[in-house]
Amino acid sequence: MKKTKSLLFVFFGIFFISGCASSNISYENEKLNLRINESQLQLHGKSLSKQSENFSTLFIDRDLLRLDDGSMVVYEDAWTDLDYEFEPTAPRTIAIIFDAKRVDKVYYNALIYGFQVILKDNRVLNMIATQGLNQRLQIIYGMSTEKFNAMLKELDANAQPAYYQNVIDLRNERIPFLAKWTTWKVHILPLVIPIRRRGLF
């Protein structure tokens, strides 16, 4: 599993360096990093809890982070086996794993999305996501709308503010990991399929 992840990271590194993509989300050394083109944002976040899941074709790491302002966010990193890829688009994948009523796109630029996810109970979840090469999905969710707007604005001065203000605060959630990855969703729906070999019969 670790070997597969390392190979995928190298692949993505080459992809980014080549200039084919210019955005990224990552968490390492207690730093939450976001980049859109030349704009970068870094937030300090202490990991309070970690979880991992292995669906054989899809692997997920998640961290519950406490930011310096006392707020909490979740960072999730999901990547496929090298021979597989996500079937749906990023908004559709988000709708499925959060069992959402709908996903409102409030921002998009250079592979970075800003979403307000409307759950089935009508609660709203703020989220920043990126999906690269259909093989990796990284998301940050749980920010207040004020923080969500400030993060997007720092990354892109032209970002428009999100609409919904009364949103989920992860500090009030008994289980803050709100994404629901299941075997049925991954393999039967499916979220993940064998990679399409372009040009091959």
Residue, then its C-alpha position, 0 to 999 in steps of 0.5 A: m500500500k505504501k509503495t503504491k502511494s509512493l509511486l503515485f506521489v512520484f507520478f503526480g510530482i512529475f505531472f505537476i512539475s511538467g506544468c500540466a497542473s498547477s494546484n495542490i492540497s496537502y497536509e504534512n508536518e502539521k501544515l495544511n497547504l493549498r496552492i492555486n497556480e502561484s498563490q499559496l496558503q498554509l495553515h498550521g493544524k494539529s492532528l487530533s485523530k487519524q483514520s485509514e481505510n483500504f478497499s483494495t483499489l482505493f485507499i483513504d487517509r483522514d485527519l481531524l485537525r485543530l487549527d490555530d484559531g481553535s476551529m476544526v477541519v477534516y483533511e481526507d486524501a483518497w487515491t486509487d491503485l495505479d490500475y484504477e481511476f475514479e468513475p464520477t467527476a469530483p462533484r459527483t464523487i463528493a455527492i456520493i460519499f457525503d450522501a448529499k442532497r446536492v453539491d453547490k459549486v461556489y468556486y473552480n480554478a485550476l483543479i481546485y473546487g470550493f463547494q457548499v455541500i447540502l446534506k440530506d438533513n439540510r445542513v451545509l458543509n463547506m469544502i475545498a477539494t481537488q481531483g487530479l488525473n481521476q486517481r486522487l481526491q483531496i478534500i478539506y471540510g468543516m470550515s466556517t463560511e467566514k474562514f472558507n471565504a477568506m481561504l478562497k480569497e487569499l488563493d484567488a482575489n477574484a473568488q466570489p463569497a459563498y452564500y450559506q452562513n449557518v454551516i456545520d461546525l465540526r466541534n459540535e459533531r459526535i463523529p466529525f469524519l462525515a464522509k461515508w466511504t463504503t464497499w458498496k459505493v467503491h465497488i458496486l456503484p462504482l466510484v472506482i473502475p479499471i483505468r481506461r487505456r486510451g487508444l487500446f482495443 
